């Protein structure tokens, strides 16, 4: 492998199934769009050969065949993986099936937690409270798809729940004092992030304002202040595209 990811013209087209686990609030979606659009914009910017198909799991729209797409991505959600909802149980079963079949799969925030829970890990509400704003995770291991290489990854976050115990076969790639298991890899086909590379700072700000009373004033103010920091959304997007496309 060379020092740079394959150029778009050398990559075959790949269809990614976006497994939607939540929606942007109705009062924010006219400005920011919904999660599938955020991911399409993010990933298309670094890999124009990617194509997308949306499945709204919350509405019972599950893929009929796991060969319908070459790669899969579970989005974030306002739900918790331990909530008693039929679609969440079914989504966990889907994550387990994708793992058993070795299908390239990415999980973001709720998706990160869903995969961990489905494969034998444990997810809980963190005693340290909400994580919001820009958080940096420190890279512990750099697999070959982490091109360009970085020793840390700064992303926007918005979560109460965390992976407390990772699945037995998970490899811990990055984390920090607030959230130990920030990035994980399972075998050679599953990659998960607690952070949100698809979020814009404007959306993060709007979301924090909407949740201010839940987040708490101290975390809210620190989260807003952190938006002055740089984020590595394009680097995370490149890593995701590299991983899905086997670079």
N, C-alpha and C positions, 0 to 999 in steps of 0.2 A: 504493500500500500504506500502511496506517495504521501507527501506532507500536506496536501490539500484535498478536500472532498471532490468527487467527480463533478465536472461542470454539468449544467442542466442538459446540454445537447448530447451528452454521453449517457444520460440516465433514461431508462425505459419509463414509459408512463406507468403510474401506479395509482390505483384507486384506494382511497382511505375512507373507511366507514366511520363517521363521527357519531358516536353513541351518546346522545344528548341526555344528560341526567338532571338538567334544570334549565331554567329560562331567566333571562334578564327581566327585572321587574317592569311592569307595563309602563310606568311613568319614565323609565330610563331607556327603554328599547328604541323609541323613535330617534334618540340622539346617538346611541351606541350600537344599535343592532342587537342580535342575539348571539349566543355562544358559538354556534356553528359558523356564523359569518366571521366572528373574531378569529377562529382557528384557520379558516380558509385564507383570510387576508394574511395572517402571520406566516403560514407555511408556504403559501404560493409565492411570497416575496423571496424566499430562499431556494425554492424548488418548484419552478413553474410546470414541471411535468406531473406533479401530483394532481389527481382528480378526486372529487369528494362526493360522498353520498351520505345523507342525513337520516338518522333513525332516532325518533323521539321516544326514548325508553319510558319516560314518565307517562306517555299516552298509550303505551302498549305496543309501540311500533318497534318490533325486534327483527333482526335480520332472519330471513327464512333459511339462508345458507351461509355458513362461515367461509365459503369460497367466493361469495359475492364481491368481496373486496380483498385486496392483498394485505392491507394493514388496517388496524382499528385503533380508535382513540376514545376513551371515556372522559367526558367533560367534568367540570365542577358542578356543584349543586348547593342549594340552601338546605337540603336534607342531610341527615346523618346516616351512616351506613347501618346503624343499629335501630333506626326507626322501623316501626312495624308497618311496612307498605309492601304490597305484593310485587310491585315493579322492582323494588330494591332487592328482594329475595331472588327474583328472576334475573336481575342484572348480575348478582353475585354468581349465580349458576352459569351465566354466559361467560363471565371472566374465567371461571374454572375450566370451562370447555375450551376457550381460546388457549389457555395455558396447556391443557392436555394435548391439543392439536399442534402446539408450537407456532401459533399464528403471531406475526409481529403486532404488538399491542402497546399502547401508551396510555397512562392514566395521569390525569391532572387534578390535584386537590381532592375532591370527593372521589374521583377515579383512582387516584393513588391509594386512598384509604379503602375503597371498595375492593380493589385487587388484593391488597394486603389481608383484609378480613376474609375474603373468599378462599385464600390459599393458606390459611392457618395462622395469620397474625392476629393482633388485637388492636382495636381502635377505641379511644376514649376521649372524653372532653378533657382538655388539658387543664391542670390546676393553675397554670400561669396565666390563663385567660386568653383573650383574643390576640391573634397575630394579624396586624394590619400594616399597610405601607410597604416600604422597601426593606427586605431582609436579605442579608448575604449568607449563603451557605458555603462552607469550605470543602473543597474537593479532596477526598481521601484517596481515591483510586481514579486513574484516568484510562478508561478503555480506549481502544483504537478509534472508535467512532467520535470521540470528543475532539473534533477538529472544527474550529481552532481550539487549541488547548488553553485552559485557564486554570488558575489555582483557586478561584472562587467564582460563584455565580450569584449575582444580585437580581432578585425578581420581586415583583409585587406579590403580596400574600393577603389572604382574607380567610381566616379559619379559626374555629374554636377547637375542633377535634384534631387529634394527631394519631399517627401510628405509634403505639407504645411498645408493641412487640412485633418485629417484622416476621414475615413468613419464614419457615425453616430454611428454605433454599435461597433466600434473598441476599444479594450483595449490597452492602451499604456503601454508596458512592459519595454522598455529601450530606452535611448537616451543620447545625450550630447549637449554641447553648439553649436557645429557646425551643428549637425543634430538631431533635437529634437525627431523625430519619427524614431528611429533606429530599434526597434523590436515591432511588434504589433500582437495581437491575435484578431480574430473575431469569436465570438461564441466559440464552442469547436472543430471546424474543420478547421480553417484557421490560419496559422502562417506565418509571413513575416519578413524578415531581409533586411536592407539596405546593410549590409556588405556581403562579399564574403568568406564563410568558405571553398569553393572549390578551391580558388586560392592558389598557392604556392608563396613563396616570390620571387623565380626566375621569375615566370610569371609576378608578380606584377611589378618587376623591369623592365622587358622587355617592359611591357605595358606602364609604365611611360616614358621610353626612347623614345618609338614610338610616344607618345603624348606630348612630352616635350614642343613644341611651343604652343600647345593648353592649357596646364595646367598652364603655366607661371613659370618663373624661381624660384620664392620664394617657391611656393607650390611644385614644382618638387624637389628642394633640401631638403625641409623638409620631403617630402614623402620618398625619398631615405634614409635619416637619420633614419626615424622611423622603417625601416626594421630591425634594431638592436633589436627592442623590441620583446617580446614573443607574440604569437598569440594563441587564444583559439579555433582553428579550430576543434579539436577533441571534445571539450565540445559542441560546436554548432552542430556538427554532431550527437552527442549522444542525444541532445535535439530534433533535427529534427526526428531522428529515434524513440525516445520515443513518440513524439507527433503523428507521423503518425501511430504508432502501438498501440496507446492507453494505453501507460504505465502510 
